[in-house]
């Protein structure tokens, strides 16, 4: 988010597109993340609706992952308004399962204000072709 009267983001973007900035998590992201996590339509393909303390723990885990590995699910905001709209990126999954540890690509987003965009109802393809080693 840019401070009033400036165009520079308060926290530098790791990368950006024409409309969106992708950055590490900050404490001010808790409230908008909790709103996103409380929306059943947005969270339809997630295991449940996280509580506020679970949202806080998620931010902490992403901050630690970014510090340790240089990647995480990044907070995403609009460049024009500096408004938090969701997250996307890579994260380690280390729960006990035959396929872990593993990296996952995931994201979640609220509707983009002022654009008429709405959350995607069905997940799109993760990739458009076979992975190459």
N, C-alpha and C positions, 0 to 999 in steps of 0.2 A: 504494500500500500504506500502510495506517495504521501509524504507529509504535506499539509496545506501550503499552497503557494509554490510547490516545487513539482518537477516531473520525475524525480529520482525515486525509486522504490525505497521504502524504509528498510527492507531486507532484500539483498540482491537476489535476482533470479538465477537459478542454476542454468535454465534455458527458457526460451520463450518462443511463441508463435506470433502470428500477426495480431492475435486478439488476447492471448493468454500468457500469463507468467507462471512458472513452476519454481517453487522455492521451498526451503526447509521450513519446518513447523515453528510457530511462535506461540506464546501464551494466549494471545488474543484470538487464536483460532478455535479455542475450546467451545465458545458459545455457538458460532456458526456450524462447527462440526457436530455438536450435539443436536442442533436443529436438523441437519442433514440426516444424522443417524436415527432421529425420531420419526422420519417420514417413511411409512410402510411402502409406498410406491417406489421410492428411491432404493430402499433396502430389500426389495422383493427377492433378489437373488443372493442375499447374504443370510447367514444362519439365524439371525434375530436382530432385534432392535437394542443396541448397546445403551447402557445407562450412562449418565454423565461421568461417573467415576471410571467406567470402562472406556469412554471416549478420551478422558484425560490419560489413562494408561496407554491407549493407542498412540497418542501424540508423544508421550515419553518414549515409548518403544521405537517410534519412527525417528526421533531425535537421536537416540542411542545408536540405532542402525546406521543413520547417516554419518555420525561421528566415527563409528567403527569401520564401516565398509564403503562409504562414499555414495550410497544410494539408499532409497527408501520409497514409500508412497509419498510423493511430494504434494504439498498444499498447492492448489491451483486458484488463481484469481484473475479477474478481467483486468487487462491493462488500462482500459479507458476509465473504469471506476475504482480500481484497486479493491474489488469486492471478492471475498472468498466464495468459490462456487463448488469446490469439491477437492478430490485428490486423485492421483494416478501415479503409477510407478512400479518398481520392483521391491519385493521384500522377501526375507528368508522365512521359511516355515520350518520349525524344528519340532513340532508336536510328534508324538510317536505314531508312526505309520510305516508300512513297507517302503514307501517312496520318499521318505524324508531323511535328511534335510533336502530341501528343494527351494528354488526361487520361484516366486509367483509374480505375474503381471496382473494388476487389478486396479480398479478405480471406482469412484462413486461421485455423482454430481447432481445438484439441484438444477432446476430450470435456470437458464441464464436470463437474468432480469433485462427487460427491454428488447429482447430478441424474438420472443415468441417460442423459443426452444423449450422443449420439455424433456424430462428424463427418458432415456431409452427404455422401452418396456421389455424388450428381449435382448439378451446379450448378442453382440455382433461377433464375427469370427475373430479369434485371437491372432491369426496370421492368414495370409492369402496363399500360402504354398508350403511345401514340405521344408522342414528345417534341415540345414546342411551343417555338417561337422567340419 
